[in-house]
């Protein structure tokens, strides 16, 4: 347990080489490794974009008689999605199912996000519709992934339609939902729609974050409303949001 805790701390700090050194020490001294040890190291490899090394650890688990769990597969699927290798991610998803490892909402979120981020929005939408029909309990995070994918794929109006269906589906939009759509409207030059949505979130008591404000500032600057943009930045501070480099670069 002590070794696992140390390896986990090193991985979180980005010190994968040192974490691997501890793993080697465990092997040399005969200290037993377990699924947690491997999951942590696989996570470190995926964070470092060393997904092939992550796969080798998966194989090593099997050689040692350890059974990969949902976390193992979720981590690797996410890793391959991050490097754009959707075929490998899909193979792992199928392997997960064939080995009887339960996939969860996190698995599906990772796969949806991977599809959207790699330009496969239509495929993500097909999968999302299947999920909707399966009576699965879809949370706000799932909808945010799809709405974000639609906006990235220049389907802002379709994203808006999905947004308006949230109350019907029993899902509450959060600050991320609003920020994604506001950004989508701004990118398409639909500044009035962005402003209306911003005012709606305020009315509903959803506090804007730095990302929301940055999109609004971008929209105001694109319309050459510089005084209003500066006022928006001033209101950020009063609401406890600190402007970041994106805010000032926009100005």
C-alpha positions in Angstrom: 0.0 0.0 0.0 2.9 2.4 0.9 4.5 1.8 -2.5 1.2 2.3 -4.3 0.7 5.6 -2.5 4.2 6.8 -3.4 3.8 5.8 -7.0 0.5 7.6 -7.2 1.9 10.8 -5.7 4.8 10.7 -8.2 2.5 10.1 -11.2 0.3 13.0 -10.1 3.4 15.2 -10.1 4.4 14.1 -13.5 7.4 12.2 -12.3 6.8 9.0 -14.2 10.5 8.0 -14.4 10.7 8.0 -10.6 7.4 6.1 -10.3 8.7 3.4 -12.7 11.9 3.2 -10.5 9.8 2.4 -7.5 7.9 -0.3 -9.5 11.2 -1.8 -10.5 12.3 -1.8 -6.8 9.1 -3.6 -5.9 9.9 -6.3 -8.5 13.5 -6.6 -7.3 12.6 -6.9 -3.6 9.7 -9.3 -4.1 7.0 -6.9 -3.0 3.6 -7.9 -4.6 2.1 -5.6 -7.2 -1.6 -5.4 -7.6 -4.2 -3.9 -10.0 -3.9 -0.5 -8.3 -0.1 -0.5 -9.0 -0.6 -1.1 -12.7 -3.6 1.2 -13.0 -1.5 4.0 -11.6 1.4 3.4 -13.9 -0.8 3.0 -16.9 -2.4 6.4 -16.0 1.1 7.9 -15.8 2.1 6.5 -19.2 -1.2 7.8 -20.8 -0.6 11.2 -19.3 2.8 11.2 -20.9 1.3 10.1 -24.2 3.3 6.8 -23.9 0.2 4.7 -24.7 2.3 1.8 -26.1 4.0 1.5 -22.8 0.6 1.6 -21.1 -0.4 -1.4 -23.3 2.7 -3.3 -22.4 1.7 -2.8 -18.7 -1.7 -4.2 -19.5 -0.1 -7.3 -21.0 2.2 -7.6 -18.0 -0.8 -7.5 -15.7 -2.2 -10.6 -17.5 1.2 -12.4 -17.3 1.1 -11.8 -13.5 -2.4 -13.2 -13.2 -4.0 -9.9 -12.5 -7.4 -9.0 -14.0 -7.7 -5.6 -15.6 -10.7 -3.7 -14.3 -12.9 -0.9 -15.6 -10.4 1.8 -14.5 -7.6 0.0 -16.4 -9.6 0.0 -19.7 -11.0 3.5 -19.2 -7.5 4.9 -18.7 -6.2 3.3 -21.8 -9.2 4.1 -24.0 -8.8 7.8 -22.9 -5.1 7.6 -23.6 -5.5 6.4 -27.1 -8.3 8.9 -27.8 -6.0 11.7 -26.6 -3.3 10.7 -29.2 -6.0 10.3 -31.9 -5.8 6.5 -32.3 -9.5 5.8 -32.3 -9.0 2.3 -33.8 -6.9 1.2 -30.8 -9.4 2.8 -28.4 -12.3 1.0 -30.1 -10.4 -2.3 -30.0 -9.9 -1.9 -26.3 -13.6 -1.1 -25.8 -14.5 -4.3 -27.6 -11.9 -6.3 -25.6 -13.3 -4.9 -22.4 -16.7 -6.2 -23.3 -15.5 -9.6 -24.5 -13.5 -10.1 -21.3 -16.7 -9.4 -19.2 -15.4 -6.1 -17.7 -18.3 -3.8 -17.0 -18.2 -0.4 -18.8 -19.7 2.5 -17.1 -20.9 6.1 -17.8 -17.2 7.2 -17.6 -16.2 4.7 -20.3 -19.0 6.1 -22.6 -18.1 9.7 -21.8 -14.5 9.0 -22.7 -15.5 7.4 -26.0 -17.9 10.2 -26.9 -15.4 12.8 -26.1 -12.7 11.0 -28.1 -15.0 10.8 -31.1 -15.9 14.5 -30.9 -12.3 15.7 -30.4 -11.1 13.7 -33.4 -13.7 15.0 -35.8 -16.1 12.1 -35.6 -19.1 14.1 -34.4 -21.7 12.2 -36.5 -20.5 8.9 -35.1 -20.7 10.4 -31.6 -24.3 11.6 -32.2 -25.2 8.1 -33.4 -23.8 6.6 -30.2 -25.5 9.3 -28.1 -28.9 8.5 -29.6 -28.4 4.9 -28.8 -27.6 5.8 -25.2 -30.7 8.0 -25.0 -32.9 5.1 -26.2 -31.3 2.6 -23.7 -32.9 4.4 -20.7 -29.4 5.0 -19.4 -29.1 7.7 -16.7 -27.4 10.4 -18.8 -25.9 13.3 -16.7 -25.0 16.8 -17.6 -21.4 15.8 -18.5 -22.7 13.6 -21.3 -24.8 16.4 -22.8 -21.9 18.8 -22.4 -19.6 16.5 -24.5 -22.1 16.3 -27.3 -23.0 20.0 -27.3 -19.3 20.8 -27.4 -18.8 18.4 -30.2 -21.7 19.9 -32.2 -20.3 23.4 -31.7 -16.9 22.3 -32.8 -18.5 20.7 -35.9 -20.3 23.9 -36.8 -23.7 22.5 -35.7 -24.5 25.3 -33.2 -28.2 25.4 -34.0 -28.4 21.6 -33.5 -26.6 22.1 -30.2 -29.1 24.8 -29.3 -32.0 22.3 -30.0 -30.4 19.8 -27.7 -29.8 22.4 -25.0 -33.5 23.3 -25.1 -34.4 19.7 -24.6 -32.4 19.4 -21.4 -35.4 20.2 -19.0 -37.5 17.6 -20.9 -34.8 15.0 -20.3 -34.6 16.0 -16.6 -31.0 17.4 -16.9 -29.9 20.7 -15.5 -27.4 22.7 -17.6 -24.4 23.9 -15.6 -21.8 26.7 -16.2 -19.9 24.5 -18.7 -23.1 23.9 -20.8 -23.8 27.7 -21.0 -20.1 28.5 -21.7 -19.9 26.0 -24.5 -22.9 27.4 -26.3 -22.0 31.0 -25.7 -18.6 30.3 -27.2 -20.3 28.5 -30.1 -22.6 31.5 -30.8 -19.7 34.0 -30.6 -17.5 31.9 -33.0 -20.4 32.0 -35.6 -20.9 35.8 -35.1 -24.3 35.3 -33.4 -23.6 37.9 -30.7 -27.2 38.6 -29.8 -27.8 34.9 -29.1 -24.7 34.8 -27.0 -25.8 37.8 -25.0 -29.3 36.4 -24.5 -27.9 33.1 -23.2 -25.5 34.9 -20.9 -28.4 36.9 -19.4 -30.4 33.7 -19.1 -27.7 31.9 -17.0 -27.6 34.9 -14.7 -31.4 34.8 -14.2 -31.2 31.1 -13.4 -28.5 31.7 -10.8 -25.7 29.9 -12.7 -22.5 31.9 -12.0 -20.3 32.5 -15.0 -16.7 31.4 -14.9 -13.6 32.7 -16.6 -14.3 30.8 -19.7 -17.8 32.3 -19.9 -16.4 35.8 -19.5 -13.7 35.2 -22.0 -16.2 34.3 -24.7 -18.4 37.3 -23.9 -15.3 39.6 -24.0 -14.4 38.0 -27.4 -17.8 38.7 -28.7 -17.9 42.3 -27.6 -14.4 42.9 -29.1 -15.5 41.4 -32.4 -18.3 44.0 -32.4 -15.8 46.7 -31.5 -17.7 47.3 -28.2 -14.4 47.8 -26.3 -15.9 49.9 -23.4 -18.4 47.1 -22.7 -15.6 44.5 -23.0 -13.7 46.4 -20.3 -16.8 46.6 -18.1 -17.2 42.9 -18.5 -13.6 42.4 -17.3 -14.3 44.6 -14.3 -17.4 42.6 -13.4 -15.3 39.4 -13.5 -13.3 40.7 -10.5 -16.4 41.6 -8.6 -17.8 38.1 -9.2 -14.6 36.5 -7.9 -13.3 35.4 -11.4 -9.7 36.4 -12.2 -9.0 37.4 -15.8 -6.4 35.1 -17.4 -4.0 35.5 -20.4 -6.8 34.6 -22.8 -8.9 37.6 -21.5 -6.1 40.1 -22.1 -5.0 38.6 -25.4 -8.6 39.0 -26.6 -8.5 42.7 -25.8 
